[in-house]
Amino acid sequence: MRLITIPVSHYCEKARWGLIHAGVPYIEDAHLQIFHYLFARRYNTRGMVPILVTDTEAITDSTEILKFLDQRLPESAKLYPKNQIQEVEELEDFFDEKFGVETRRWVYFNLQTMTTRQILKLAGQGAPLWERATAPLMFSPLFRFLLHSLDVSRENVDRGFPLIWETFDSVSSRLSDGRPFLCGNRFTAADLTFASMAAPVLWPPEYGIKFPALEEVPTRARDTILQFRAHPAGEFALRLFRENRSPVVVAQR
Ligand SMILES: N[C@@H](CCC(=O)N[C@@H](CS)C(=O)NCC(=O)O)C(=O)O
């Protein structure tokens, strides 16, 4: 299987994690933002990634990818357990549609304080050489277009930031009864999605690409990341990255 990605994207991380969880071998077809349209629009007119290309179809949404992969798993390893499916889906939808939008806006806003070289080193991981060679030549208009298309502005970041904290607080209050995962005793799509969507404010070492060392990051962003890491929900997400981003079954085709 081939996973078309923008490697830094947390929705793409969610799909990568799903493939790893299912023990499915895959090739990541990684592209820099905007360049990815050349590869994604063939399968999806909006040019959104992740896209999972199989022998017979192309699946064009991270949730659909997890559901597709779940079909091949035994009930005990499924990310959508039959008896909890509604609860899992409701949490997943919120993390994808609300929380993840704000964490992405926050990270893009803060990337602006980094140098072009640092940004391309981060975003270009795994992308073809020609994209990495061409991107610096048109970096400013590309980056401006990207910020514009994601509605990244100080105003929007300030407006969205409380939702990130509130979500962290509500995740930790859910876990306060001692349950190891959001829906109880087993790892589900709700956990995987929370951790993936939280990654832009946590920069976990196990993420599919390497984030810059925190010493390279301007103080304000670094302090915020450290605060999120120290929050119980941040610790929870980092634990999921450490302990649950691994295959649950032997590879099947
Ligand atoms: N609901 C989609 C969201 C995917 C998404 O927003 N992908 C972004 C990358 S973070 C994208 O492809 N953006 C390209 C664009 O909007 O042109 C999913 O879960 O897969």
The ligand as a Tripos MOL2 file, in Angstrom:
@<TRIPOS>MOLECULE
LIG
   20    19     1     0     0
SMALL
NO_CHARGES

@<TRIPOS>ATOM
      1 N1        -10.5500   15.2420    7.4540 N.3       1 LIG1
      2 C1         -9.3110   15.0460    6.7460 C.3       1 LIG1
      3 C2         -8.4290   16.2580    6.9310 C.3       1 LIG1
      4 C3         -7.1350   16.1470    6.1890 C.3       1 LIG1
      5 C4         -6.3990   17.4650    6.0660 C.2       1 LIG1
      6 O1         -6.8410   18.5280    6.5350 O.2       1 LIG1
      7 N2         -5.2630   17.3990    5.3860 N.am      1 LIG1
      8 C5         -4.4540   18.5690    5.1560 C.3       1 LIG1
      9 C6         -3.0550   18.3140    5.6460 C.3       1 LIG1
     10 S1         -2.9400   18.6540    7.3530 S.3       1 LIG1
     11 C7         -4.3700   18.8130    3.6650 C.2       1 LIG1
     12 O2         -4.3480   17.8970    2.8920 O.2       1 LIG1
     13 N3         -4.3120   20.0760    3.2750 N.am      1 LIG1
     14 C8         -4.1330   20.4100    1.9060 C.3       1 LIG1
     15 C9         -5.1010   21.4690    1.4560 C.2       1 LIG1
     16 O3         -6.0020   21.8150    2.2420 O.co2     1 LIG1
     17 O4         -4.9720   21.8920    0.3450 O.co2     1 LIG1
     18 C10        -8.6430   13.7700    7.2580 C.2       1 LIG1
     19 O5         -8.8720   13.4260    8.4380 O.co2     1 LIG1
     20 O6         -7.9460   13.1120    6.4990 O.co2     1 LIG1
@<TRIPOS>BOND
     1     1     2 1
     2     2     3 1
     3     2    18 1
     4     3     4 1
     5     4     5 1
     6     5     6 2
     7     5     7 1
     8     7     8 1
     9     8     9 1
    10     8    11 1
    11     9    10 1
    12    11    12 2
    13    11    13 1
    14    13    14 1
    15    14    15 1
    16    15    16 2
    17    15    17 1
    18    18    19 2
    19    18    20 1
@<TRIPOS>SUBSTRUCTURE
     1 LIG1         1 GROUP 0 **** ****
